[in-house]
Amino acid sequence: MTKYISILKINLIVILLIVSSIGLSQNNIESKEFNLSGNINVSNNGFSLIPLFSLEEPATVIDLSIGNDRLSFDPSFSFELNGLRAWILDFRWNYKIIKQENYLVSLGLFLPGLFFRNTTFEKNGDELEGVLIWRSIVSTLNFSYSFSNKFSLGIFYFRPFPIQKIDPDQPRRGSVLSIKSSLRNLKISESIKVNWNQNYTSLRLMKSQGSLSLKIS
C-alpha cells in the first residue's frame, strides 16, 4: 500500500507540472491550444477486454484528458459502485506520431496501470478479506484509418509488463490485439440509417504454468 501511495504522489506531481507548463505555454505561445476534458460512464457488469480483469459487478469509470494535439495525459479511474472501492487505475500517456485527416498513429504508455484484486487469507485461524494490487507498465499502439465518411478501420495493440509479481494468478506478460471495423450511416430507406461495428480481439496471457489464449469476434 505504501508503494501504491508513492506512485499516486509521483503522478500527482507530474500532473501539477503539466498543468503549470500548460499555463506558461499559453502565456508565451498564443498559437498553442491545450484541452481538458472528461467523462463518467456507469456499467452494470464492469467489463474488460481482458476477462481476468473483468469485475462482473456494477462499476463506474472516470476518464480525464489533458494535453495538446500531440501529447496528452489520459488517466482513467474505475471503481466498484458498491462502496466505491478501487478496481482499475490507469495513468495513461499518449503521443500521436502521425495525425492526418484520414489516419492516425499513436503510441501510449500506462505509467503505471494498477489492478485491485479482492482476495481472502487466513490470520490466526480467521479468514479475512484483503486487496492485492497488481502493478504494471503497459505499452500500446493504436492505428486508425478512415477510408470514407462511412467506413473506418482501427487496430489496437496492448502489451503489459508486470512491475512486481505478487500473486500466482498474475500473468508474467501478455498481449491484446483488437481490430475494429465500422460502417456508419448506411441508408436503408429515407427514414432509416444503420451503424454497424465489427470487433475482433485476440488475447494472450502468459502465466508461470503455461499460457491462455482467447479470441473474441
N, C-alpha and C positions, 0 to 999 in steps of 0.2 A: 504493500500500500504506500510506503514511503517513496519508493521509486515512481509509482504512479503519480503521486502529488508533485514530485520533482519534474516529471515530464510535463504536467499541466502548467507548472510555473514557467518552464522554458518556453512553451508555446505561447503563453500569455505575454511574456516579454517580447517574443518575436512579433506577435500581433500588434503590440503597442509601438514597436519600432516601425512596422509597416505603415500604421496609421499616421505616425509622426512624419515619415518620409513622404507619404502621400500629401500631407498638408503642406510640407515645404515645397514639394514639386508643383503643387497647384499655385503657390505664390510666385514661384520662379519661372514656370513654364506654362504659359497660357494655353498652348496647343494640346497639352496632355489632358486626357479625361480618365477619371477613375470612377469605378462603380461600386456601390454597396447594395446588396440585395439579399433576400432570404425568403424562405417559405416553410410552412409547417404541414406535414402530412400525418394522417392518422390511419392506421391499418388494423384490421381485426385479426390478423394472423402472424404479423412480424416476419414476412417472407424475406429470404436472402437468396441470391444466386447460388451461394454455397450452402447446400442443405444442412451441413454441420453447424452453420451459424444461424439458422432459422430459429426464431423464438417460439412460433406457433401459439402466441398469445397476443392480445391487443397491445399495440405499441404506437408510439409517436416518434416521428423523425423530424428534426430541425436542421435545415440546410442553410448555410450562410455563404456568401461570396464577397470578397473584397479584392480589388485589383484593377488592372487596365486591360486593354485589348489583347495583351500577350501573356502576362504573368498574373496569376490570381491565387489567392489562398481561399480554399473552399471547405471549411470544416463541416462535419456532419455529426450530429449528436442524436443517438437513438436511445429511447427509454421504454421500459415496460410501463403501460398505463396504470397497472396495479402498484401503487406506491412510488411511481416514477424512479424505479431502480435502473441504473445504467445498464444498457445492453451492448451497444457498439458506439465507440467514439473514434472518429476518423479525422485526422488533421491532414488534409489533402492540399498539395501544391500542384498546380497545373501550368504548363507553359505551351503555348501554341507555336509550334515550329513553323508551320505553313498555314496561313489563313487567307484563302481566296474566296471569291464569290460562290464557287461551286463545290469546293472541297476544303477540308480541314484536317490537319495532322497535329496531334498534341501529345506531349509526354506528361506523366503525372507521378507523384510520389506521396505516399502516405507516411508521414514522419511525426509520430508513429500511427499505427492502427491498433486500437485496443478493443478486445472482445471479452465481455464479462460472462463467465460461465458459472452457473449455480452448481454447487456440489454439496455432498454430505461427508462428514468424517466423525470418527469416534474420539472422545476425550474423557478419560476417567470412567469408561463404561457407558457414557451417554452419547447418543447420536446427535450431532449438531449440524447446522447448515452454515455454509460459507460461500465465498465467491473466489474463483480463480481468474486472474487477469492475464489473458494471452496478449503479449506484446509483439508486434510485427512491423517490419518495414515493407511496404508494398510498392512495386513499380507498375505503372500502367502505360499502355499505348492505345491511342484512340484515332481512328481514321473514319471519316465520313465523306461521301460524295453524292451530290445531287445531280442526277442525270437530266432532270427537268423539274418543273414545279410540282410534278405529280409523283415522281419516283426517286427514291434515295436509297443508298446502301451504307451501312455502318459496320465497322469491325472494331471490337474492343478486346484488348488483351490485358490480363490481370495476373500478377505474379507476387505472392507473399513470401517473405523471408523472416522466420521467427527470430526475434532478438534473444529470447531465452525460452527453452523448453521446460515447462514446469508441470506438465500434465501428460500422462501416457497417451491420451486421446488427441493431443495436439499434433497436427501434421508437421513433419520436418520441412516440407516445402510443397508447393502446389502451383497450379496454373488454371486459369479460366479463359477460354476463347469464346466470344459471343459475336455472332453475325446476325444483323438485323436488316431486313428489307421493309420498305414502307411504300405503299401506294396511297395517294391522297386524292380526295375529291373525284372519285370515279363516278361519272354521271350515268345513273341507271335510267332516270327519266327527268323530266323538267323539274320535279319537286324532290327527287331522291338522289343523294350523293353518298358514296360509301368510302370509308377509310379502311385499309387492310394492312395489318402488320404481321410479319412472319419472323420468328426469332429462333435461332439455332445456338445452343450453348453446349460446349464441351468442357467438362471439369475433370481435373486430375489432381488427386491428393496423395502425397507420399507419407506413409507412417512407418514407424520402426518395424512393424510386422509385414509390411507389403504396400500395395497401392490400391486406390479406389478410383474408378473411372465412371463418369456419368455423362450421358448425352441427353439433352432436352430439346424438343422442337415444338 
